[in-house]
């Protein structure tokens, strides 16, 4: 199952003043958080340990990681069982709260969610809310 694809964003209604890579930031942030929160699938954590190391070392930003190692596609193979269940409930663009949380925390006066910087400081702002959402989801029976 594919949760998101950066090309869906930069191939659609996308700001002309941004590079295509900006369409990967929001999903890259979620995936980086999931992997660093032990929600990663075997493909990311065991089969490609060098990719996981780039997140642990912060040698690549979350969006750059997402583009380099996932080809800009977030799929069920990137997450473990719990990660997939959480993503289905929270990351789902139609009825999940991820994009609403992302925009509330990070948008500020920026013109679109695509203008949010792909930076570890962005990740650090988002991480506590994602941690809390996961905790709430688990306490409600996951």
N, C-alpha and C positions, 0 to 999 in steps of 0.2 A: 504494500500500500504506500502511496506517495502522499505525504502530508503537505509538502510545499516544494516549489521549484522556482528558483530565482528568475528563470526565463518567463514564468507566468507574470512576473511583476514588470521587468524591464521590457517585455514584449507587449505590454498593454498600456494603460494610462500611467505613464511614468514621466517624471520631470525631465525636461530637455537639458537642464543644466547639470545633471549628474551622470557619472559613469554607470554602466550596467552593474558594476559590482555593488552599488548601493542597494540593489534589489535583493541582496543576500544577507544584509546585516541583521534584520529581525530574526530570520531563521537561524543564522549562525549563532546569535546570542542564545537562543533556546537550546540548540544542540550542544554548544560548549557547556552550558550550565548542566544539561542532562548528563553529559559524559563525565563531567567533574563531580557529579552528585551520585555516581554509581548507578546510573540508569542507562548506560551504554550497552549496545549489543556486542556480541562477540566479534563481529566484523571490525568494529572500531577499537575495542579494548584488547583483543587477543590476536586477531589476524593482521592488524596494522598498528603494532605498538609504537612505531616511530611517529605515526600521526597523532596518537594520543599524547605522546611526549611533548609535541609542539604546543599543546594546550597547557599541560602541566608547567612547562617552562615559560609559557607566554611568549614564545618566539614568533607566533603568528597571532593575529587578531582573530576573534571568532568568525567574522565574515570571511576573512582570507582563508581560514581553515576550512570553512564550509565549501568554498569554491574549489580549493585545491584538492581536498581529500574526498569530497562528496559530489563533486561536479555541480554544486548548487542545488542538489536535490536532497530533501529530507524524507527518508523512507523508514518503514518499519524495521529494516535491517540495521539501522543506525542505533536502535534502542532495544533494551531487553523487554521482557514481558511487562514488568511494572511500568517501565518508561513508555511503552506503547499504550497501555491503558490510561496513563496520566495524559499523554499527548492527545489521545482520542477525546478526552474530556475537556482539557484545558487549552491545548494548542489549536483545536478545531476552529477554523475561521468563521464558521457559520453560527456556532452556539457556544464556543469556548470564550474565556476571558483574557487570553494571552494578549491579543492586539490591543484591547482596551487598557490593560495594565501597562503595556509597553508605551502606548501613547500618553497615558496619564503621567507616567513617571519621566518620560524622556522627551516628549515633543516640545513642551514649553512654547516658545515663539517660532519654532521651526515651521516651515511651510508644509511639510509632509513627514510621515514616518520614514521615508527614504532618506531624509536629510539627517537622521540621527547618526552620529559618528560611529564608525566601526573601530571602537577603542576599548581597552580593558577598563577604563574609567566608566564607560557606558555599562559594561558587564557588572561592575561593582555596584552601580546604582540599581540595576535590575535584580541581581542575585537575591537580596533579602526578601523581596516580594515573591520570587519564584520558590524560594525555600518555604515561605509561609503558605503559599498556595498548595505545595506538595504536602505539607504537614496537615493542612485542612482536609485535603482530598483523602489522605490516609485515614484521618480520624473519622471520616464519614464512610468508611468501609471500602474506599478505593474503588 
